[in-house]
Amino acid sequence: MSDLTPAISKNSMILGLFAIVCTAAVAIVQLLTADRIELQAEQKLIRQLNQVIQTANHDNEMFRDCILAPKDNNSDLVIDVIYRARLNNTPTAAAIKTVAPDGYSGNIELLIAINTDGSVSGVRTLLHKETPGLGDKIERRKSDWIEKFSGKKLLDENDSRWAVIKDGGMFDQFTGATITPRAVVKTVRKTIDYFQNNQDRIFTTASNCGVEP
């Protein structure tokens, strides 16, 4: 029994040292890759923002000029972050990250940019689980349907044009997939309404989205 004790102690020490070395290695790898991952995420966000707001319409770093969405008791929109575009310190547009909760397969995450005159600057689908070959036409790489919003305005909160053609509106539905485009149109309309009702607060609130200048 006494002959085994030193061997057990030695093995325990070896295992302990091995665990320490492995933990240190993981920590070092995380430190080395953290900056690269953050940079890649930043570059992706910049590309997305530039897709919905033309570079000629801003000279600020939109990904830094952002706020958590002001609460609006009259709106049921699910909004995450709002990015502001400015040209010569004058507000020109805002890109709003929101969710259409009633897609065929659940949530559809959208980036919706609205100009200060209330017209749509651009819309992009960020994430969805819609049916491939049917509902996924909301992706820009699958079709140009999402571009149909650009330049459109909301005449008032009851503007009946803001619906798919099947419902008497002006936006095409997809063959075999009406629920998906209907959900997107509804959310874009609500986003315009939210923006128009909160435009002053959106542009005067100090940046608070957690991105350091």
N, C-alpha and C positions, 0 to 999 in steps of 0.2 A: 504493500500500500504506500509506504514512504517513498519507494522508488518511482512511483507514478506521479507523485505530487509535483516535483520539479518540471516534469515533462508537460503536465497539464498547465502549470503556470506559464511555461515558455510559450505553449500554443495559444494561450489566452492573450499574452502580450503581442504575439504576432498578429492575431486576428484584430486586436484593438488598434495596432499600428496600421494595419491594412485598411480598416474602416476610416481612420483619420485621413490617410492618404487619398482614399476614394472621395471622401467628402470635400477635401481641399481641391482635388482635381475638378470636381463638378462645379465648385464655387468659382474657380478660375475660368472655366469654360463659359459660365454664365456672364462673368464680368467682361470677357473678351467679345462675346456675341451680343450683349445687351445693346450697345451703341449701334451696331449694325442693324439689328432688328428694329430699333427705334427709328433709324434713318430710313429704312425701307418702308415702314408704316407712314412716315412723314411724306415721303416721295409719292406713295400711292394716293394719299389724301390730296396732295397738291394736284396730281393728275385728274382726280375726280372733280375737284373744284373748278379746274380750268376747262373741263368738259361742259360744265353748266353755266359758267360765267366767262365771257370772252376776256382774254388778257388785256385787250384795249380798254376795257371798262373798269380796270382797277390798277393801282400802283402800290397797294399795301400787301402784306403777307396775310392772306385771308385765313390760313390755318392757325395763325396766332391771334388774329382779331376775331375772337369768338366768345360766345356766352352760352350759359345754360338757359334754356327757353323760359321766358317769363310766363308765369301761370295766367291762364285765361279761363275764368269760370264759365264762359259762354262757349267754350270749344272743348270737344272730347278728343282732340288730336293727341297722339302719343308722339311727343317731340323730344329729341335728345339734345343736340347741340345746334346752334345757329352760327354760321360763319358770315362775317360782314365784308362786303367789297366797298372800297372807297377809291376815289380818284381825286387827287389834290385835296385830300381830307374831306371830300364831299361824298356822302353815302350814295352808292349807285345800285346796289343789289344785296340780297342776302340769300345764302344757301342753307336750307333747313333740312336736317336729317330727321326723317319721320317714318312712320310705319303704317301701311295699309293692313289692318288686322283681318280683313275678310276676303283674302285670296282663296282660291280653290283648295290650296294645300296649306293654308295658314298665313302667317305674317309675310308681308313683302316690304323689305326695307328700301326706302327711297331717299334720294337727295334731290330736293326741289328748290330751284333758284328763282327768285322773284325780283324783278326790277322795281325801283322806287315808284315807277308810274303804274305799278300793279300788273304789268304784263309778265308772262313767264319767260325767263331767260333760258332755262333748260331743265330737263329732268333726266335722271339716271336711276336705274335699278341697281341697288347695291347687293342685295341678298334675297333669295326666294327659293321655294321648293315646288314651284309650279310644274305641271306636266311637260316633259320634254317633247318638242315638236308641236305643242299646242299653246299652253300658257306661257312658255318661255320666250315667246315673241316680244315680251316686254323688255328683254335684254337688247341693248343697242347692237351687239354683235350678231344677233339673230334676225333682226328686222329694224326698219327705221320708224316703226310705229311710235316709239317714245319721243321722237322728234316732233310729232304733230302738236305737242303742247307749246312749243316755242312761239312767242309772239302773241299767244292768246291771252285775253283778259276776261275777268269776271264782271259782268255788267252790274249784278247785285247778288246778294246771297241766295236768291231763288232763281238764278239764271238757268233756265231749262235746257240750254244748249250744252251744258256741262254734264253730258251723259253719253252712253254709247248709242249708236244709231237705232238699235233695236228698242231702246227706251225713249226714242224721240230726240236724241241729242246729235252732236256733230262728230263724235269720235267713232271710228271703226271698231267693231268687235272682231274676235278671231273665230274662224270656222271651227265649231266644236268646242269653243272655250270663251264663253261670254263673261263668266264670273270674274276671271282675272283682270281683263281690261276695265270692267265696271268698277272693281275695287280700286284700281290705280286712278281712274278718272275722278272718282269720289274723293280720294285723299288729296289729289292735286287741287281740286276745287276748295276743299276745306283749308288747305294750306294757304292758298291765296287769301281767303277770307281772314284767316288768323293773322297773316302778315299785314293786311290793310288795317286791321283793328289794333295792331300793336306796333306799328312801324316806328313811332317815336321812341318807345321803350327799347325796341330792338337795337336802335342805333345810338342811343344815349347811355345805355348801361355799360359800365366798365367791364372790360374783358374779365371773365371769371371761369373759363372752361378748364383751367388747370395747366395751360400751356405757357411756359415761361417765355417772355419776350426776349 
